[in-house]
C-alpha cells in the first residue's frame, strides 16, 4: 500500500507511464477500469482519485455504494485482475488509490476491448491478435519468459545450482532481494535529481524502458536577454508587446526562459506545480502571442524570448 509520502512524491512527479490522476470519480466508471486494464497490460501502476489537473491534492469522497460500483466495474476486466482499492489521508484530505501490478495473464480485456499504456496515455486495441502483435513488436513477450503457474520456488528450484549461478553472475544476496514497488523508483530518481539541483532525467517508455540523465551545464544559446538587462525590465517589455493580459503562469514560464534558455517542460511543470499539459497550453498561447519561440528541434533546441532590446 502507498503511504502519504509515496502519494506526495507521485503527485510532484505528475502523470506518467505508471501514474494517472482523477479529480473525482467519473460519471462513467468504465473510464477507471480502462486505465487499470491498460496498467495491467503494461508494467502496472496507480490511479489516484482526488488530484486535480494541476497536481493539487483536493481529496475525493466515495461512499460505500460508489465504492461497490467501482469494484464491480473493475471485476469486468477479463481475465480476473487482482487490484487494491483503498484510502490514504494526505494533509487532511482523502486520496483514493487503485493499485495494480503488471498482469501475469496478459492480455487483459474490458468489454471485449484491449487497452495498453503508451507513455502517459492509455490506448485502445480491438482484438487479442492486435494485442499479441503489440507485445511481440515491443519485445515484451518471449517464449522462455512466459510464467509457469505450476512452479513452486521452495520445492522446484535446485538451491545448489542456483547458488553456483549467483556466484558466477557475481550477484550479492542483498541485490537479489531488492524488489521495489512499481513506479516508486521513477519518483525517487526525480526527487533525487531535484535535491541535487540537476535536470530531471527523461524516461522513454516505448519499446525498451530507457532513462536519460542530463548534465547541468550552461549553454551559449541566447534566451533573448542581454547583459545588464534584468527580468523586471524584460517583463515590462513583454507585457507591453502582448496583445492580451498575461496570466501568472505565463509570466513564470517567461521568467524561467529568461534565466535559462534550455529549461525543459517537465522542469517548468515541477517548478509551477502544474501538469506538463498545462505548461504546453500556456506555451502555445505565448507562441500565438509572438512572445516566445522554440529554436531548432524540441530534443536539442532552446527557447527564445521575442523582444527587441534595441528599441
C-alpha positions, 0 to 999 in steps of 0.5 A: 500500500502507498503511504502519504509520502509515496502519494506526495512524491507521485503527485510532484512527479505528475502523470506518467507511464505508471501514474494517472490522476482523477479529480473525482470519480467519473460519471462513467466508471468504465473510464477507471477500469480502462486505465487499470486494464491498460496498467495491467497490460503494461508494467502496472501502476496507480490511479489516484482519485482526488488530484486535480489537473494541476497536481493539487491534492483536493481529496475525493469522497466515495461512499460505500455504494460508489465504492461497490460500483467501482469494484464491480466495474473493475471485476469486468476486466477479463481475465480476473485482475487482482487490484487494491482499492483503498484510502490514504489521508494526505494533509487532511484530505482523502486520496483514493488509490487503485493499485495494480501490478503488471498482469501475469495473464496478459492480455487483459480485456474490458468489454471485449476491448484491449487497452495498453499504456503508451507513455502517459496515455492509455490506448485502445486495441480491438482484438487479442491478435492486435494485442499479441502483435503489440507485445511481440513488436515491443519485445515484451513477450518471449517464449522462455519468459512466459510464467509457469503457474505450476512452479513452486520456488521452495520445492522446484528450484535446485538451491545448489545450482542456483547458488553456483549461478549467483556466484558466477553472475557475481550477484550479492544476496542483498541485490537479489532481494531488492524488489521495489514497488512499481513506479516508486523508483521513477519518483525517487530518481526525480526527487533525487535529481531535484535535491541535487539541483540537476535536470530531471532525467527523461524516461522513454517508455516505448519499446525498451524502458530507457532513462536519460540523465542530463548534465547541468551545464550552461549553454551559449544559446541566447534566451533573448536577454542581454547583459545588464538587462534584468527580468523586471525590465524584460517583463515590462517589455513583454507585457507591453508587446502582448496583445492580451493580459498575461496570466501568472503562469505565463509570466513564470514560464517567461521568467524561467526562459529568461534565466535559462534558455534550455529549461525543459517542460517537465522542469517548468511543470515541477517548478509551477506545480502544474501538469506538463499539459498545462505548461504546453497550453500556456506555451502555445498561447505565448507562441500565438502571442509572438512572445516566445519561440522554440529554436531548432528541434524540441530534443536539442533546441532552446527557447527564445524570448521575442523582444527587441532590446534595441528599441 
